Amino acid sequence: MKIAVILANYNHAAFIAQALEGVLSQTYQNWQLWVVDDGSTDDSWAIIEHYRDRDSRIIAEKLPHNRGAHAAVRRCLELCSGELVCLLAADDYISNPRYFELVVAALQRFPQAAVAYARTAVIAGDDGRPLGLMGSYIPGRRGHAWVEASAMGIPMRFIPPQEALTRFVSHHMVIPGFSAIAKRASMAELGDFDEALGPQSDYFLFHALAALHGTVFIDTPVAVMRMSKSTYSGSANDEDYFRRHALVEEKLRTLPLPYETDERLWAQFRKATINCRTAEASQRGLFEMVRGYCGSVPPDQLEMFPSEPAAFVNSLQKGCARLETALNDQIERGRQIFNEVAGPIAALPSDLESGPRPWLKPVAEFFLTAGRVLGNPLTNFGNWLWKA
């Protein structure tokens, strides 16, 4: 299986060599890399030329002026050939030299899948601080639908179409665009990348493929992504973010899915998307903890506080009220945009999964038990974990 690696670059001279080295380091050799430089004004092209001259599998083209990320990606797709497509970003890089080998093994083991994905380590764009991992699959508690296998000692799971959509709408399955490789023919059936979706174009494409054909989750980190406010995906404001995710929902609804869906799925998608943008659960948990602590100070003791700490307690309470109002406004605006773009739907039904994710349950129970002895703050934190 030949992998067509596509890489669009614009003024990433500081990072592109690392991106190219990540491809060259792969143990799986049946690949070609198409690089389109989108009119860079820095030293990017000189670096690209150096690597092109070094390996004949690298094909490069320089556009005369900047036309935008989607135009560069579209040009790469016009040029490339291969059964599989790997989309790279010039400021990120592949960290696992067996990435391509693992994906090919996964798609050979589960040929019905249209896409395979793994985890991506996320770092701060300015100083490289580790921020966590992206790419997940958390199974539902009403039964496991995946099929397990392994390759080279790495566990992998085939997630069938309906399970993929069900876990995606609750954000319990996330396919990072940078650590996903898809079948070219399946991508073409969906029209490849939809420019109207902006930074969510690959987000829609890979999750739509999973919802139609299933996906394989490879449970290991394979790449590193830099995150900052200046990146393509990180620069979106609330209006853009909610509008484009509403377009994602609208497009998902039109897919010829091989199973029935209902409004509960889309209500859950909206709730999970808004929570992801606003960190609603974490913010409300923080407000509850602060209020719980402030409320645990007996009034007579508060009267004995020096003026500065007493004022601080009062400011915390007022600050929580102000921030909670801002959070409520942000959430309401998100709901409005979803209703405008994708149409109004009923509120999230109460019979959907509730309670903590399986790995949070024992932690939540610990804090709830400790709270009975040590007081409200621990109880409040346990309740927040239970709802997370």
C-alpha positions, 0 to 999 in steps of 0.5 A: 500500500503506497502512502501519499504524504501531503504537506502544505507549508507557509513560512515555517522554515523554523520547523519544516526540516523536522517535519520532513525528517519525520517522514524520512525516518519511517521504517515503511518505505513505500511512500511519496511526499508531495510538498507545496510551498504556499508562497513563503517569504522566509527560507522555507523553499531553500530547505525544501529544495535541499530535502527534495534533492536528497530523496527522489520520493519528495516532489515539491512545488512552489506557488508564486503567492500565498493562496491559503492552506486549503488551496495548498492542500488541494494542489497536493491532492491534485499532484499525489498518487497512492492508496492512502493519504497522510496529511501533515502540517509543516509546524508539526512532526512525526515522532514514531518511525514505525507510524506508517508501518503500524497504519498499514498493518492496521488497515490490512488487519481491518480492511473494512476501515476507511481510516486509522489513527493514533495518538498525538502529543500536544506541546505549547508552540512557544516553549515546547511545554507538554500539554497532553495527548490528543487522539482517544477512544473511550468505550461506552459502558453499555457494551464494547463494540470494538475488535482488538488486535495488535501489531509490533506489540502495539494494541489496536482496535477496530471501531465499527461505524455506529460505535464510531459515531456514537463515541464521536458525538460525545467526544469520547472518540477523537481522531487527530488530523495529524495522526490519521491516515485515510484511504484515498478512494473513501476520501474522494467519495466525500469530496476530500476537504471542504474549504467551508469548514476551515480548520474543521475540514479534516475533523469532519472528513476523518470522523465522517469516514469512521461513521461510514466505514469504521476506523482503527485506533492505534493506542500509541503516540506517533506525532507531535503537534504544536498548539498556539493561538497563531496556528490555523486551528487555534486562531478561530474565535467563538463565532467561527468555532461554533459555526464551523462545528454546526456545519460539521453536524449539518454535513454529518446528518446528510451522510448515507449512514448504514444505520439509524440515528436520532436527535439524541446524538446531535443534542449530545454532539452540541453539548460536548462541543460547547463544553470542549470550547468553554471547558464548562465542566471544569469551570463550574467545578472550579466555581463550586469548589471556590464557593464551597471553601468560602462557604465553609469559613464560619461567619464569626471567623471571617469577621476575625480575618484581617481586612486583606484576606477578608476582602479576598474571600469576598472578591472570590465570591463576586468573581465567581458570579461574574465569570459564571455569567460570562460562561453562561453567555458563551454557552447560550451563544453557542446554542444559538449558532447551532440552532441557526446553522443546523436547526433547533433540536430538543434538549439532551434527553435524560436517558443518555449515559451519565455518571463518571467515565469508568476511570474517574469513578474510583477517584470520585468515590474517594473524594466523596468518602473523604468529604464526609469526614473532611468537609464540603470542598472535597465533597464538591470536588467528588461531585464534579468528578462524578459528573465529568 
